[in-house]
Amino acid sequence: MEWLTHISAWLIIYRVATDIAYMDGPFDAFAYLRGWVVQRFGSNHWMSHGVQCPICISFWLAIILAVVFMDWRMMAGAGFVTLAIRSMRE
């Protein structure tokens, strides 16, 4: 049952990371966030690239979950997202 919890968390990390990177979000919140970051820092800044990258976003989401739940296996969620995104690109 513990693995089901981790797999669920990894899928949540995947969904939230891809939503923030690619979707407009509720009330266009994600699109506004991406636009604000690009406008504030410029299009070549690492923050602008990071807010548009689901792999980067998943890393930070996984760290937050790992700290909140005191379970470093949550970091595997970032690895799951990396594998999923890279397998789709090929």
N, C-alpha and C positions, 0 to 999 in steps of 0.2 A: 504493500500500500504506500510505502514511503516513496518508491520510484514513481508511482502515479502522481504524487504531489510534485515531484521534480519535473517530470515531463510536462505537466500542466503549467508549471512556472516557466519552463523553456518556451512553450507555445505562446504564453502570454508575452514574454519578452520579444519573441518574433513578431507577433501581431502589433504590439505597441511601437516597436522600432520601425517596422515598415510603414505603419500609418503615419508616424511623425515625418519620415523621410519622403514619402510619396503621395500621401492623400491630403485633401484639404482639411479634413477633420470636422468636428461639430462646430458650427458657426464659423467655419474657415479658420479655426484657431491654429492649426498646424501650418497652413499656408501663410498666415499672418506672422507666426513665429519665424519661419524660414525667411520670409521677406524682410522682417525686421533685422535679423542677424546679418543677412547679406548687405542690407543698406547701412547698418551700423558699422560693420567691420570691413566691408568690401568683399568682392566676389573671390578674391584670391587668398583670403585669410583662412587659417585652419579651422576656425569656428564655423565659417560659412560652408566649408567642405564637410565638416563633421555633422552639421545639422541636416545635411542632405544625404547622409550615408547611414543605412540601417545597421551596418556592421559596427560603426562607431557608436551609434546610439545604443545598440544592444550591450556594448561593453559597459557603458555607464549605468544602464538600467540593471544589469546583472550585479554590478558592484553595490548599488543601492539595496537590492534584494538580499545580497549576501550579508551586508552589514545589519540590515533590519532583522533578518531571521537568524543571524549568527551561524550561517551555513554556507561555507565557501563552495559547496557543490553547485550553488546557484550560478557560479561563473561558467559552468558548462553550458548554460543558456546562450552565452555570447558565442561559444564555439558552435553550438547548434545553428545559430543564425548565420554565422560565417559559412558553414558548410551548405546550408540551404541557399543562400544568396549566390555563392560562387557556383553551385551546381546549376542554378537557373541561367547564369550568364554564359555557360559553355554550350 
